[in-house]
Amino acid sequence: MEPFGDHPSDLPILGVALGETQRLAFAAAGPPPHGLTLVLGDDTFVTSELLRKLYAAASAAGGCLVLDGLLLEHIAPLQGLDIVDGAARLPVALVPAGAVADSLADLAALPELRVDAEVTEHPSDIRHPAFDHAQRPMPVTDVVAHRVDHWTHLHRVNLMALVATAVGEKRRFDAQPWYKKLWEGLRLLLKARPRSKWDLAAAIGPRGKGCEVHPTATVEASWLGDGVKIGPHAVVRGSWLGDGVKIGEHAEVNLTIAHAGAEIGRTATVNLSLLLPGAFVSNGFGHQACVFGEQSFVAIGATFFDLSFGGPVKVWHRGERVSSGTHFLGCCLGHRARIGPHVILNYGEAVPSDAFLVVDPTRIYRRIPEHLPPDTIHYLRDGQIVGVPRPKAS
């Protein structure tokens, strides 16, 4: 997958490689019914709840997963899906013994299996006419299947997995008997000792061993791995932070997934983004809906555009410039890419792995003379200092 060069099954979803998330979903869902065999692409993300619903819908004849409705509307772009009458097949199937399932054409010969994704939509908090064309609610469900064929998919699947984790916890809570619900509620109250709803929000979400959260920091409804450090006056909401992640003082992090060892510098703002292991993001402008590759680095003052006021943001996919299906999208940095101070990147751009981008060197003072006449004004021209006489006072 560009720009990383990795196979999709090796890229992380909430800290776990996609291939391993498949195995975990298989184990949680249990064996398929009727002696059927589960077949899916190695680039396809599925949740255990989707598999359970697929198993419940299947007969001994098996079938191929067909998605429609709100879930398909949100995940369709860039997957190459053949959408017919508002529905499309994904490479997830239950195959009876003796059947052939070596290609998508073979899966197309199987009966349709449709599941109710139970999608609700969470509206955007932005209320301004300038954003009316770009408003798109976030899908809320833990019934998800999605091919991962582009960096925008990796971004979307991580966010959907984060939401699915929260929805799954609510589903688990709702399925418990009343006395267990009461016990969990009491434990939350004892943990939060709430004086306001913000205290309750701060108590939601697990924290790993050895976390250091400054008393002035705000952490709400977030998952923290082992050894996470959050500095003074930082704000972290609805995010997933892997082991050893560092959040600098006065940083703001919302609905973001940061994998092990990633760091968000002091006063930086990162929203709806994905940081792969070891990524470092400094204070800048527009770090929203972005993907930062492993060990990538963003210096202070870099600007990433994230909103198209015209048509949908276009991205490169399989050698072509195509629509991403959204007006709100940042950019992607490959592994070990370096972005220098004040570099500006357009929305939808993907920086190759190991690239090093800096501003125009002619805009940088490279050598300051030892003596500058006090009666002269100096300015930069092609990297050199040029002097003109200072106007004399009348």
Secondary structure, 3 states (H helix, E strand, C coil): CCCCCCCHHHCEECCEEHHHHHHHHHHHHCCCHHHCEEEECCCEEECHHHHHHHHHHCCCCCEEEEEEHHHHHHHCCCCCCCCECCEEEEEEEEECCCCCCCCHHHHHCCCEEECCCCCEEECCCCCCHHHHHHCCCEEECCCCEEECCCHHHHHHHHHHHHHHHHHHHHHHHHCCCHHHHHHHHHHHHHHHCCCCHHHHHHHCCCECCCCEECCCCEEECCEECCCCEECCCCEEECCEECCCCEECCCCEEECCEECCCCEECCCCEEECCEECCCCEECCCECCECCEECCCCEECCCCEECCECCCCCCEEEECCEEEECCCCECCCEECCCCEECCCCEECCCCEECCCCEECCCHHHCCCCCCCCCCCCEEEEEECCEEEEEECCCCC
